[in-house]
Amino acid sequence: MKTLILAAIRCFLLFLIPTVTYAISTQWAMDPISGDWNTVDNWTNGVPNGPADTATFGLSNTTDI
């Protein structure tokens, strides 16, 4: 019974711990394969789709999306 109570407490505590999210800062590739925002190969560090993500276009040969 003690083990069951400890397991229940651990499960409950997992819901109290906030989910950690990380923002990414990425740059439009120098020579992207397309003008599609959601294509990973067009970015240097993944597609910036989160509200805290930063996208930079200044160093690319293609600046149209």
Predicted model as a PDB file, atoms N, CA, C, CB and O in Angstrom, pLDDT in the B-factor column:
MODEL        1                                                                  
ATOM      1  N   MET A   1       0.820  -1.191   0.000  1.00 72.00           N  
ATOM      2  CA  MET A   1       0.000   0.000   0.000  1.00 72.00           C  
ATOM      3  C   MET A   1       0.866   1.257   0.000  1.00 72.00           C  
ATOM      4  CB  MET A   1      -0.934  -0.003   1.202  1.00 72.00           C  
ATOM      5  O   MET A   1       0.552   2.235  -0.678  1.00 72.00           O  
ATOM      6  N   LYS A   2       1.954   1.225   0.763  1.00 77.00           N  
ATOM      7  CA  LYS A   2       2.843   2.373   0.841  1.00 77.00           C  
ATOM      8  C   LYS A   2       3.451   2.674  -0.538  1.00 77.00           C  
ATOM      9  CB  LYS A   2       3.954   2.120   1.881  1.00 77.00           C  
ATOM     10  O   LYS A   2       3.583   3.838  -0.916  1.00 77.00           O  
ATOM     11  N   THR A   3       3.817   1.636  -1.278  1.00 83.00           N  
ATOM     12  CA  THR A   3       4.383   1.805  -2.611  1.00 83.00           C  
ATOM     13  C   THR A   3       3.369   2.432  -3.562  1.00 83.00           C  
ATOM     14  CB  THR A   3       4.859   0.460  -3.161  1.00 83.00           C  
ATOM     15  O   THR A   3       3.732   3.276  -4.381  1.00 83.00           O  
ATOM     16  N   LEU A   4       2.120   2.036  -3.465  1.00 83.00           N  
ATOM     17  CA  LEU A   4       1.058   2.583  -4.306  1.00 83.00           C  
ATOM     18  C   LEU A   4       0.839   4.064  -4.017  1.00 83.00           C  
ATOM     19  CB  LEU A   4      -0.245   1.807  -4.092  1.00 83.00           C  
ATOM     20  O   LEU A   4       0.645   4.856  -4.939  1.00 83.00           O  
ATOM     21  N   ILE A   5       0.870   4.433  -2.760  1.00 84.00           N  
ATOM     22  CA  ILE A   5       0.700   5.839  -2.377  1.00 84.00           C  
ATOM     23  C   ILE A   5       1.871   6.679  -2.895  1.00 84.00           C  
ATOM     24  CB  ILE A   5       0.581   5.975  -0.837  1.00 84.00           C  
ATOM     25  O   ILE A   5       1.663   7.776  -3.412  1.00 84.00           O  
ATOM     26  N   LEU A   6       3.103   6.168  -2.757  1.00 82.00           N  
ATOM     27  CA  LEU A   6       4.271   6.892  -3.254  1.00 82.00           C  
ATOM     28  C   LEU A   6       4.216   7.051  -4.777  1.00 82.00           C  
ATOM     29  CB  LEU A   6       5.560   6.165  -2.844  1.00 82.00           C  
ATOM     30  O   LEU A   6       4.574   8.105  -5.302  1.00 82.00           O  
ATOM     31  N   ALA A   7       3.777   6.025  -5.474  1.00 82.00           N  
ATOM     32  CA  ALA A   7       3.647   6.101  -6.932  1.00 82.00           C  
ATOM     33  C   ALA A   7       2.600   7.141  -7.322  1.00 82.00           C  
ATOM     34  CB  ALA A   7       3.273   4.720  -7.518  1.00 82.00           C  
ATOM     35  O   ALA A   7       2.799   7.890  -8.278  1.00 82.00           O  
ATOM     36  N   ALA A   8       1.492   7.194  -6.592  1.00 81.00           N  
ATOM     37  CA  ALA A   8       0.444   8.173  -6.874  1.00 81.00           C  
ATOM     38  C   ALA A   8       0.951   9.595  -6.631  1.00 81.00           C  
ATOM     39  CB  ALA A   8      -0.797   7.896  -6.007  1.00 81.00           C  
ATOM     40  O   ALA A   8       0.640  10.506  -7.399  1.00 81.00           O  
ATOM     41  N   ILE A   9       1.718   9.784  -5.584  1.00 79.00           N  
ATOM     42  CA  ILE A   9       2.281  11.107  -5.284  1.00 79.00           C  
ATOM     43  C   ILE A   9       3.253  11.529  -6.370  1.00 79.00           C  
ATOM     44  CB  ILE A   9       2.987  11.105  -3.916  1.00 79.00           C  
ATOM     45  O   ILE A   9       3.240  12.684  -6.796  1.00 79.00           O  
ATOM     46  N   ARG A  10       4.095  10.613  -6.825  1.00 79.00           N  
ATOM     47  CA  ARG A  10       5.044  10.927  -7.896  1.00 79.00           C  
ATOM     48  C   ARG A  10       4.321  11.321  -9.181  1.00 79.00           C  
ATOM     49  CB  ARG A  10       5.964   9.731  -8.159  1.00 79.00           C  
ATOM     50  O   ARG A  10       4.713  12.279  -9.847  1.00 79.00           O  
ATOM     51  N   CYS A  11       3.284  10.597  -9.524  1.00 72.00           N  
ATOM     52  CA  CYS A  11       2.505  10.918 -10.726  1.00 72.00           C  
ATOM     53  C   CYS A  11       1.861  12.298 -10.600  1.00 72.00           C  
ATOM     54  CB  CYS A  11       1.420   9.847 -10.971  1.00 72.00           C  
ATOM     55  O   CYS A  11       1.852  13.075 -11.554  1.00 72.00           O  
ATOM     56  N   PHE A  12       1.330  12.591  -9.430  1.00 72.00           N  
ATOM     57  CA  PHE A  12       0.707  13.891  -9.200  1.00 72.00           C  
ATOM     58  C   PHE A  12       1.726  15.018  -9.339  1.00 72.00           C  
ATOM     59  CB  PHE A  12       0.059  13.934  -7.812  1.00 72.00           C  
ATOM     60  O   PHE A  12       1.422  16.062  -9.917  1.00 72.00           O  
ATOM     61  N   LEU A  13       2.931  14.813  -8.812  1.00 68.00           N  
ATOM     62  CA  LEU A  13       3.965  15.838  -8.876  1.00 68.00           C  
ATOM     63  C   LEU A  13       4.421  16.100 -10.304  1.00 68.00           C  
ATOM     64  CB  LEU A  13       5.150  15.435  -8.024  1.00 68.00           C  
ATOM     65  O   LEU A  13       4.822  17.220 -10.622  1.00 68.00           O  
ATOM     66  N   LEU A  14       4.371  15.104 -11.163  1.00 70.00           N  
ATOM     67  CA  LEU A  14       4.743  15.303 -12.562  1.00 70.00           C  
ATOM     68  C   LEU A  14       3.842  16.323 -13.246  1.00 70.00           C  
ATOM     69  CB  LEU A  14       4.689  13.980 -13.313  1.00 70.00           C  
ATOM     70  O   LEU A  14       4.290  17.060 -14.124  1.00 70.00           O  
ATOM     71  N   PHE A  15       2.576  16.369 -12.849  1.00 70.00           N  
ATOM     72  CA  PHE A  15       1.650  17.324 -13.431  1.00 70.00           C  
ATOM     73  C   PHE A  15       1.852  18.744 -12.893  1.00 70.00           C  
ATOM     74  CB  PHE A  15       0.233  16.877 -13.172  1.00 70.00           C  
ATOM     75  O   PHE A  15       1.426  19.713 -13.522  1.00 70.00           O  
ATOM     76  N   LEU A  16       2.486  18.865 -11.759  1.00 64.00           N  
ATOM     77  CA  LEU A  16       2.737  20.184 -11.178  1.00 64.00           C  
ATOM     78  C   LEU A  16       3.975  20.856 -11.763  1.00 64.00           C  
ATOM     79  CB  LEU A  16       2.888  20.064  -9.679  1.00 64.00           C  
ATOM     80  O   LEU A  16       4.096  22.081 -11.734  1.00 64.00           O  
ATOM     81  N   ILE A  17       4.893  20.049 -12.295  1.00 63.00           N  
ATOM     82  CA  ILE A  17       6.119  20.588 -12.860  1.00 63.00           C  
ATOM     83  C   ILE A  17       5.787  21.191 -14.228  1.00 63.00           C  
ATOM     84  CB  ILE A  17       7.227  19.482 -12.977  1.00 63.00           C  
ATOM     85  O   ILE A  17       5.267  20.491 -15.096  1.00 63.00           O  
ATOM     86  N   PRO A  18       6.076  22.459 -14.429  1.00 60.00           N  
ATOM     87  CA  PRO A  18       5.747  23.087 -15.721  1.00 60.00           C  
ATOM     88  C   PRO A  18       6.582  22.491 -16.848  1.00 60.00           C  
ATOM     89  CB  PRO A  18       5.970  24.609 -15.654  1.00 60.00           C  
ATOM     90  O   PRO A  18       7.722  22.071 -16.648  1.00 60.00           O  
ATOM     91  N   THR A  19       5.995  22.465 -18.014  1.00 58.00           N  
ATOM     92  CA  THR A  19       6.695  21.983 -19.189  1.00 58.00           C  
ATOM     93  C   THR A  19       7.682  23.048 -19.639  1.00 58.00           C  
ATOM     94  CB  THR A  19       5.704  21.626 -20.324  1.00 58.00           C  
ATOM     95  O   THR A  19       7.329  24.221 -19.753  1.00 58.00           O  
ATOM     96  N   VAL A  20       8.907  22.642 -19.892  1.00 57.00           N  
ATOM     97  CA  VAL A  20       9.951  23.561 -20.306  1.00 57.00           C  
ATOM     98  C   VAL A  20       9.965  23.625 -21.824  1.00 57.00           C  
ATOM     99  CB  VAL A  20      11.334  23.128 -19.752  1.00 57.00           C  
ATOM    100  O   VAL A  20      10.031  22.592 -22.490  1.00 57.00           O  
ATOM    101  N   THR A  21       9.903  24.820 -22.369  1.00 57.00           N  
ATOM    102  CA  THR A  21      10.011  25.006 -23.809  1.00 57.00           C  
ATOM    103  C   THR A  21      11.175  25.939 -24.091  1.00 57.00           C  
ATOM    104  CB  THR A  21       8.691  25.567 -24.408  1.00 57.00           C  
ATOM    105  O   THR A  21      11.451  26.863 -23.326  1.00 57.00           O  
ATOM    106  N   TYR A  22      11.833  25.688 -25.173  1.00 62.00           N  
ATOM    107  CA  TYR A  22      12.982  26.486 -25.546  1.00 62.00           C  
ATOM    108  C   TYR A  22      12.706  27.202 -26.861  1.00 62.00           C  
ATOM    109  CB  TYR A  22      14.240  25.612 -25.654  1.00 62.00           C  
ATOM    110  O   TYR A  22      12.176  26.606 -27.799  1.00 62.00           O  
ATOM    111  N   ALA A  23      13.056  28.446 -26.925  1.00 68.00           N  
ATOM    112  CA  ALA A  23      12.928  29.200 -28.164  1.00 68.00           C  
ATOM    113  C   ALA A  23      14.161  28.917 -29.015  1.00 68.00           C  
ATOM    114  CB  ALA A  23      12.767  30.735 -27.887  1.00 68.00           C  
ATOM    115  O   ALA A  23      15.258  28.692 -28.503  1.00 68.00           O  
ATOM    116  N   ILE A  24      13.951  28.935 -30.318  1.00 76.00           N  
ATOM    117  CA  ILE A  24      15.095  28.770 -31.200  1.00 76.00           C  
ATOM    118  C   ILE A  24      15.328  30.062 -31.962  1.00 76.00           C  
ATOM    119  CB  ILE A  24      14.880  27.589 -32.172  1.00 76.00           C  
ATOM    120  O   ILE A  24      14.390  30.789 -32.290  1.00 76.00           O  
ATOM    121  N   SER A  25      16.557  30.325 -32.227  1.00 86.00           N  
ATOM    122  CA  SER A  25      16.933  31.445 -33.072  1.00 86.00           C  
ATOM    123  C   SER A  25      17.560  30.828 -34.305  1.00 86.00           C  
ATOM    124  CB  SER A  25      17.916  32.455 -32.340  1.00 86.00           C  
ATOM    125  O   SER A  25      18.587  30.154 -34.218  1.00 86.00           O  
ATOM    126  N   THR A  26      16.950  31.055 -35.438  1.00 89.00           N  
ATOM    127  CA  THR A  26      17.418  30.414 -36.659  1.00 89.00           C  
ATOM    128  C   THR A  26      17.486  31.410 -37.792  1.00 89.00           C  
ATOM    129  CB  THR A  26      16.517  29.250 -37.036  1.00 89.00           C  
ATOM    130  O   THR A  26      16.907  32.494 -37.723  1.00 89.00           O  
ATOM    131  N   GLN A  27      18.190  31.034 -38.823  1.00 89.00           N  
ATOM    132  CA  GLN A  27      18.421  31.929 -39.939  1.00 89.00           C  
ATOM    133  C   GLN A  27      17.985  31.250 -41.230  1.00 89.00           C  
ATOM    134  CB  GLN A  27      19.903  32.347 -40.010  1.00 89.00           C  
ATOM    135  O   GLN A  27      18.215  30.057 -41.428  1.00 89.00           O  
ATOM    136  N   TRP A  28      17.353  32.023 -42.104  1.00 89.00           N  
ATOM    137  CA  TRP A  28      16.977  31.544 -43.428  1.00 89.00           C  
ATOM    138  C   TRP A  28      18.277  31.173 -44.138  1.00 89.00           C  
ATOM    139  CB  TRP A  28      16.148  32.630 -44.241  1.00 89.00           C  
ATOM    140  O   TRP A  28      19.232  31.948 -44.113  1.00 89.00           O  
ATOM    141  N   ALA A  29      18.326  30.012 -44.762  1.00 90.00           N  
ATOM    142  CA  ALA A  29      19.554  29.510 -45.384  1.00 90.00           C  
ATOM    143  C   ALA A  29      20.062  30.451 -46.477  1.00 90.00           C  
ATOM    144  CB  ALA A  29      19.315  28.117 -45.967  1.00 90.00           C  
ATOM    145  O   ALA A  29      19.288  31.184 -47.092  1.00 90.00           O  
ATOM    146  N   MET A  30      21.373  30.415 -46.705  1.00 90.00           N  
ATOM    147  CA  MET A  30      21.970  31.241 -47.754  1.00 90.00           C  
ATOM    148  C   MET A  30      21.339  30.942 -49.110  1.00 90.00           C  
ATOM    149  CB  MET A  30      23.485  31.014 -47.815  1.00 90.00           C  
ATOM    150  O   MET A  30      21.017  31.863 -49.859  1.00 90.00           O  
ATOM    151  N   ASP A  31      21.163  29.671 -49.427  1.00 89.00           N  
ATOM    152  CA  ASP A  31      20.545  29.238 -50.679  1.00 89.00           C  
ATOM    153  C   ASP A  31      19.466  28.209 -50.354  1.00 89.00           C  
ATOM    154  CB  ASP A  31      21.610  28.645 -51.665  1.00 89.00           C  
ATOM    155  O   ASP A  31      19.703  27.009 -50.497  1.00 89.00           O  
ATOM    156  N   PRO A  32      18.285  28.652 -49.921  1.00 90.00           N  
ATOM    157  CA  PRO A  32      17.214  27.711 -49.550  1.00 90.00           C  
ATOM    158  C   PRO A  32      16.745  26.916 -50.768  1.00 90.00           C  
ATOM    159  CB  PRO A  32      16.019  28.469 -48.920  1.00 90.00           C  
ATOM    160  O   PRO A  32      16.838  27.384 -51.903  1.00 90.00           O  
ATOM    161  N   ILE A  33      16.240  25.707 -50.515  1.00 90.00           N  
ATOM    162  CA  ILE A  33      15.799  24.852 -51.621  1.00 90.00           C  
ATOM    163  C   ILE A  33      14.444  25.273 -52.167  1.00 90.00           C  
ATOM    164  CB  ILE A  33      15.738  23.406 -51.171  1.00 90.00           C  
ATOM    165  O   ILE A  33      14.089  24.900 -53.285  1.00 90.00           O  
ATOM    166  N   SER A  34      13.681  26.044 -51.396  1.00 88.00           N  
ATOM    167  CA  SER A  34      12.381  26.548 -51.850  1.00 88.00           C  
ATOM    168  C   SER A  34      12.052  27.802 -51.049  1.00 88.00           C  
ATOM    169  CB  SER A  34      11.254  25.463 -51.687  1.00 88.00           C  
ATOM    170  O   SER A  34      12.853  28.253 -50.231  1.00 88.00           O  
ATOM    171  N   GLY A  35      10.886  28.353 -51.285  1.00 86.00           N  
ATOM    172  CA  GLY A  35      10.439  29.516 -50.528  1.00 86.00           C  
ATOM    173  C   GLY A  35       9.458  29.139 -49.445  1.00 86.00           C  
ATOM    174  O   GLY A  35       8.759  30.005 -48.918  1.00 86.00           O  
ATOM    175  N   ASP A  36       9.385  27.849 -49.093  1.00 90.00           N  
ATOM    176  CA  ASP A  36       8.426  27.347 -48.108  1.00 90.00           C  
ATOM    177  C   ASP A  36       8.951  27.525 -46.689  1.00 90.00           C  
ATOM    178  CB  ASP A  36       8.115  25.872 -48.369  1.00 90.00           C  
ATOM    179  O   ASP A  36      10.030  27.040 -46.349  1.00 90.00           O  
ATOM    180  N   TRP A  37       8.187  28.217 -45.876  1.00 90.00           N  
ATOM    181  CA  TRP A  37       8.554  28.464 -44.478  1.00 90.00           C  
ATOM    182  C   TRP A  37       8.750  27.161 -43.700  1.00 90.00           C  
ATOM    183  CB  TRP A  37       7.483  29.315 -43.796  1.00 90.00           C  
ATOM    184  O   TRP A  37       9.673  27.070 -42.890  1.00 90.00           O  
ATOM    185  N   ASN A  38       7.918  26.167 -43.923  1.00 92.00           N  
ATOM    186  CA  ASN A  38       7.915  24.944 -43.122  1.00 92.00           C  
ATOM    187  C   ASN A  38       8.908  23.887 -43.581  1.00 92.00           C  
ATOM    188  CB  ASN A  38       6.556  24.358 -43.127  1.00 92.00           C  
ATOM    189  O   ASN A  38       8.907  22.786 -43.030  1.00 92.00           O  
ATOM    190  N   THR A  39       9.745  24.167 -44.556  1.00 93.00           N  
ATOM    191  CA  THR A  39      10.762  23.210 -44.997  1.00 93.00           C  
ATOM    192  C   THR A  39      12.004  23.383 -44.133  1.00 93.00           C  
ATOM    193  CB  THR A  39      11.105  23.403 -46.510  1.00 93.00           C  
ATOM    194  O   THR A  39      12.613  24.453 -44.112  1.00 93.00           O  
ATOM    195  N   VAL A  40      12.372  22.329 -43.426  1.00 92.00           N  
ATOM    196  CA  VAL A  40      13.497  22.387 -42.483  1.00 92.00           C  
ATOM    197  C   VAL A  40      14.791  22.760 -43.189  1.00 92.00           C  
ATOM    198  CB  VAL A  40      13.666  21.043 -41.767  1.00 92.00           C  
ATOM    199  O   VAL A  40      15.609  23.489 -42.627  1.00 92.00           O  
ATOM    200  N   ASP A  41      14.992  22.276 -44.412  1.00 92.00           N  
ATOM    201  CA  ASP A  41      16.238  22.548 -45.134  1.00 92.00           C  
ATOM    202  C   ASP A  41      16.399  24.009 -45.539  1.00 92.00           C  
ATOM    203  CB  ASP A  41      16.309  21.686 -46.360  1.00 92.00           C  
ATOM    204  O   ASP A  41      17.479  24.408 -45.975  1.00 92.00           O  
ATOM    205  N   ASN A  42      15.353  24.811 -45.404  1.00 90.00           N  
ATOM    206  CA  ASN A  42      15.460  26.232 -45.708  1.00 90.00           C  
ATOM    207  C   ASN A  42      16.012  27.033 -44.533  1.00 90.00           C  
ATOM    208  CB  ASN A  42      14.107  26.778 -46.107  1.00 90.00           C  
ATOM    209  O   ASN A  42      16.282  28.226 -44.669  1.00 90.00           O  
ATOM    210  N   TRP A  43      16.181  26.390 -43.389  1.00 92.00           N  
ATOM    211  CA  TRP A  43      16.622  27.065 -42.162  1.00 92.00           C  
ATOM    212  C   TRP A  43      17.933  26.467 -41.675  1.00 92.00           C  
ATOM    213  CB  TRP A  43      15.544  26.960 -41.058  1.00 92.00           C  
ATOM    214  O   TRP A  43      18.241  25.312 -41.968  1.00 92.00           O  
ATOM    215  N   THR A  44      18.697  27.246 -40.938  1.00 89.00           N  
ATOM    216  CA  THR A  44      19.974  26.762 -40.414  1.00 89.00           C  
ATOM    217  C   THR A  44      19.830  25.992 -39.102  1.00 89.00           C  
ATOM    218  CB  THR A  44      20.913  27.923 -40.211  1.00 89.00           C  
ATOM    219  O   THR A  44      20.705  25.201 -38.749  1.00 89.00           O  
ATOM    220  N   ASN A  45      18.735  26.219 -38.381  1.00 88.00           N  
ATOM    221  CA  ASN A  45      18.600  25.594 -37.060  1.00 88.00           C  
ATOM    222  C   ASN A  45      17.156  25.186 -36.789  1.00 88.00           C  
ATOM    223  CB  ASN A  45      19.088  26.549 -35.963  1.00 88.00           C  
ATOM    224  O   ASN A  45      16.679  25.340 -35.665  1.00 88.00           O  
ATOM    225  N   GLY A  46      16.460  24.675 -37.779  1.00 89.00           N  
ATOM    226  CA  GLY A  46      15.072  24.269 -37.585  1.00 89.00           C  
ATOM    227  C   GLY A  46      14.099  25.375 -37.945  1.00 89.00           C  
ATOM    228  O   GLY A  46      14.478  26.540 -38.066  1.00 89.00           O  
ATOM    229  N   VAL A  47      12.847  24.998 -38.115  1.00 91.00           N  
ATOM    230  CA  VAL A  47      11.790  25.932 -38.507  1.00 91.00           C  
ATOM    231  C   VAL A  47      11.310  26.711 -37.276  1.00 91.00           C  
ATOM    232  CB  VAL A  47      10.601  25.173 -39.178  1.00 91.00           C  
ATOM    233  O   VAL A  47      10.933  26.098 -36.277  1.00 91.00           O  
ATOM    234  N   PRO A  48      11.316  28.042 -37.330  1.00 90.00           N  
ATOM    235  CA  PRO A  48      10.842  28.838 -36.195  1.00 90.00           C  
ATOM    236  C   PRO A  48       9.321  28.962 -36.204  1.00 90.00           C  
ATOM    237  CB  PRO A  48      11.481  30.232 -36.217  1.00 90.00           C  
ATOM    238  O   PRO A  48       8.771  29.803 -36.915  1.00 90.00           O  
ATOM    239  N   ASN A  49       8.645  28.132 -35.424  1.00 87.00           N  
ATOM    240  CA  ASN A  49       7.186  28.149 -35.393  1.00 87.00           C  
ATOM    241  C   ASN A  49       6.601  28.530 -34.041  1.00 87.00           C  
ATOM    242  CB  ASN A  49       6.666  26.814 -35.789  1.00 87.00           C  
ATOM    243  O   ASN A  49       5.383  28.645 -33.909  1.00 87.00           O  
ATOM    244  N   GLY A  50       7.438  28.725 -33.046  1.00 84.00           N  
ATOM    245  CA  GLY A  50       6.945  29.067 -31.719  1.00 84.00           C  
ATOM    246  C   GLY A  50       6.820  30.567 -31.526  1.00 84.00           C  
ATOM    247  O   GLY A  50       7.435  31.340 -32.260  1.00 84.00           O  
ATOM    248  N   PRO A  51       6.033  30.987 -30.552  1.00 84.00           N  
ATOM    249  CA  PRO A  51       5.841  32.421 -30.318  1.00 84.00           C  
ATOM    250  C   PRO A  51       7.109  33.136 -29.845  1.00 84.00           C  
ATOM    251  CB  PRO A  51       4.749  32.623 -29.302  1.00 84.00           C  
ATOM    252  O   PRO A  51       7.211  34.354 -29.992  1.00 84.00           O  
ATOM    253  N   ALA A  52       8.062  32.418 -29.289  1.00 85.00           N  
ATOM    254  CA  ALA A  52       9.293  33.048 -28.810  1.00 85.00           C  
ATOM    255  C   ALA A  52      10.463  32.828 -29.769  1.00 85.00           C  
ATOM    256  CB  ALA A  52       9.650  32.510 -27.431  1.00 85.00           C  
ATOM    257  O   ALA A  52      11.580  33.257 -29.477  1.00 85.00           O  
ATOM    258  N   ASP A  53      10.231  32.164 -30.913  1.00 86.00           N  
ATOM    259  CA  ASP A  53      11.293  31.894 -31.878  1.00 86.00           C  
ATOM    260  C   ASP A  53      11.662  33.154 -32.648  1.00 86.00           C  
ATOM    261  CB  ASP A  53      10.866  30.791 -32.847  1.00 86.00           C  
ATOM    262  O   ASP A  53      10.828  34.035 -32.857  1.00 86.00           O  
ATOM    263  N   THR A  54      12.926  33.232 -33.068  1.00 88.00           N  
ATOM    264  CA  THR A  54      13.411  34.367 -33.828  1.00 88.00           C  
ATOM    265  C   THR A  54      13.908  33.886 -35.190  1.00 88.00           C  
ATOM    266  CB  THR A  54      14.530  35.106 -33.058  1.00 88.00           C  
ATOM    267  O   THR A  54      14.708  32.954 -35.274  1.00 88.00           O  
ATOM    268  N   ALA A  55      13.432  34.524 -36.243  1.00 88.00           N  
ATOM    269  CA  ALA A  55      13.872  34.200 -37.599  1.00 88.00           C  
ATOM    270  C   ALA A  55      14.630  35.394 -38.176  1.00 88.00           C  
ATOM    271  CB  ALA A  55      12.660  33.822 -38.506  1.00 88.00           C  
ATOM    272  O   ALA A  55      14.207  36.540 -38.026  1.00 88.00           O  
ATOM    273  N   THR A  56      15.761  35.112 -38.840  1.00 86.00           N  
ATOM    274  CA  THR A  56      16.577  36.155 -39.439  1.00 86.00           C  
ATOM    275  C   THR A  56      16.730  35.870 -40.927  1.00 86.00           C  
ATOM    276  CB  THR A  56      17.961  36.247 -38.748  1.00 86.00           C  
ATOM    277  O   THR A  56      16.943  34.726 -41.327  1.00 86.00           O  
ATOM    278  N   PHE A  57      16.619  36.921 -41.750  1.00 84.00           N  
ATOM    279  CA  PHE A  57      16.695  36.759 -43.198  1.00 84.00           C  
ATOM    280  C   PHE A  57      17.821  37.561 -43.838  1.00 84.00           C  
ATOM    281  CB  PHE A  57      15.392  37.154 -43.818  1.00 84.00           C  
ATOM    282  O   PHE A  57      18.062  37.418 -45.036  1.00 84.00           O  
ATOM    283  N   GLY A  58      18.501  38.383 -43.089  1.00 80.00           N  
ATOM    284  CA  GLY A  58      19.445  39.346 -43.633  1.00 80.00           C  
ATOM    285  C   GLY A  58      20.606  38.787 -44.431  1.00 80.00           C  
ATOM    286  O   GLY A  58      21.090  39.471 -45.333  1.00 80.00           O  
ATOM    287  N   LEU A  59      21.076  37.592 -44.153  1.00 79.00           N  
ATOM    288  CA  LEU A  59      22.267  37.076 -44.812  1.00 79.00           C  
ATOM    289  C   LEU A  59      21.979  36.113 -45.953  1.00 79.00           C  
ATOM    290  CB  LEU A  59      23.126  36.401 -43.814  1.00 79.00           C  
ATOM    291  O   LEU A  59      22.911  35.532 -46.510  1.00 79.00           O  
ATOM    292  N   SER A  60      20.725  35.930 -46.312  1.00 82.00           N  
ATOM    293  CA  SER A  60      20.344  34.975 -47.341  1.00 82.00           C  
ATOM    294  C   SER A  60      20.381  35.600 -48.727  1.00 82.00           C  
ATOM    295  CB  SER A  60      18.961  34.425 -47.057  1.00 82.00           C  
ATOM    296  O   SER A  60      20.180  36.805 -48.880  1.00 82.00           O  
ATOM    297  N   ASN A  61      20.639  34.776 -49.731  1.00 82.00           N  
ATOM    298  CA  ASN A  61      20.560  35.227 -51.111  1.00 82.00           C  
ATOM    299  C   ASN A  61      19.116  35.325 -51.568  1.00 82.00           C  
ATOM    300  CB  ASN A  61      21.338  34.289 -52.023  1.00 82.00           C  
ATOM    301  O   ASN A  61      18.811  36.035 -52.526  1.00 82.00           O  
ATOM    302  N   THR A  62      18.212  34.605 -50.878  1.00 75.00           N  
ATOM    303  CA  THR A  62      16.777  34.609 -51.183  1.00 75.00           C  
ATOM    304  C   THR A  62      16.021  35.106 -49.962  1.00 75.00           C  
ATOM    305  CB  THR A  62      16.278  33.188 -51.602  1.00 75.00           C  
ATOM    306  O   THR A  62      16.087  34.484 -48.901  1.00 75.00           O  
ATOM    307  N   THR A  63      15.312  36.206 -50.093  1.00 64.00           N  
ATOM    308  CA  THR A  63      14.595  36.760 -48.949  1.00 64.00           C  
ATOM    309  C   THR A  63      13.093  36.688 -49.111  1.00 64.00           C  
ATOM    310  CB  THR A  63      15.004  38.182 -48.725  1.00 64.00           C  
ATOM    311  O   THR A  63      12.367  37.197 -48.257  1.00 64.00           O  
ATOM    312  N   ASP A  64      12.593  36.069 -50.188  1.00 64.00           N  
ATOM    313  CA  ASP A  64      11.150  35.878 -50.388  1.00 64.00           C  
ATOM    314  C   ASP A  64      10.715  34.552 -49.792  1.00 64.00           C  
ATOM    315  CB  ASP A  64      10.785  35.934 -51.890  1.00 64.00           C  
ATOM    316  O   ASP A  64      11.415  33.546 -49.905  1.00 64.00           O  
ATOM    317  N   ILE A  65       9.554  34.562 -49.158  1.00 66.00           N  
ATOM    318  CA  ILE A  65       8.987  33.315 -48.634  1.00 66.00           C  
ATOM    319  C   ILE A  65       7.734  33.008 -49.409  1.00 66.00           C  
ATOM    320  CB  ILE A  65       8.685  33.411 -47.108  1.00 66.00           C  
ATOM    321  O   ILE A  65       7.078  32.000 -49.147  1.00 66.00           O  
TER     322      ILE A  65                                                      
ENDMDL                                                                          
END                                                                             
